[in-house]
Amino acid sequence: MKPETPKPTKRTAHDKTLLASELFQGRQEIRIAFNREIYRLRITRNQKLILTK
C-alpha cells in the first residue's frame, strides 16, 4: 500500500514571516503597540528575543 502524500496547507496573509533584521533595522529594541498597550521586543547579548510589557 502506497503512503498518502500530505496535502499542502493553504497559505493566508496571516502566514507571512517577517525578518528580525527588517523589524529592528540595526536597533537592539523596538516598541510594539497592541490593544492599547506598548510592548518592548529586544535582542539580548545572547541573540535571544525578549518581549516585555
C-alpha positions in Angstrom: 0.0 0.0 0.0 1.4 3.4 -1.0 1.6 6.1 1.7 -0.6 9.1 1.2 1.1 12.3 0.3 0.4 15.2 2.7 -2.0 17.8 1.3 -0.4 21.2 1.0 -1.8 23.7 3.6 -3.4 26.9 2.4 -1.3 29.9 2.9 -3.0 33.1 4.0 -1.9 36.7 4.5 -1.5 35.8 8.2 1.3 33.3 7.4 3.8 36.0 6.4 7.2 35.6 8.1 8.9 38.8 9.0 12.7 39.0 9.2 14.0 40.4 12.5 16.6 42.4 10.6 13.7 44.2 8.8 11.9 44.9 12.0 14.8 46.0 14.1 16.8 47.8 11.3 20.0 47.8 13.2 18.4 48.6 16.6 18.5 46.4 19.7 15.0 47.2 20.8 11.6 48.1 19.2 8.3 49.0 20.6 5.0 47.3 19.5 1.6 48.8 20.2 -1.1 46.2 20.8 -4.5 46.5 22.3 -3.7 50.0 23.7 -0.5 48.6 25.4 3.1 49.2 24.5 5.4 46.1 24.4 9.2 46.1 24.1 10.9 43.5 21.9 14.6 43.4 22.3 17.6 41.3 21.2 19.8 40.2 24.1 23.6 39.8 24.1 23.0 36.1 23.6 21.0 36.7 20.4 17.6 35.8 22.0 14.4 37.8 21.8 12.7 39.1 24.9 9.1 40.6 24.8 8.1 42.6 27.9 5.2 44.8 28.7 
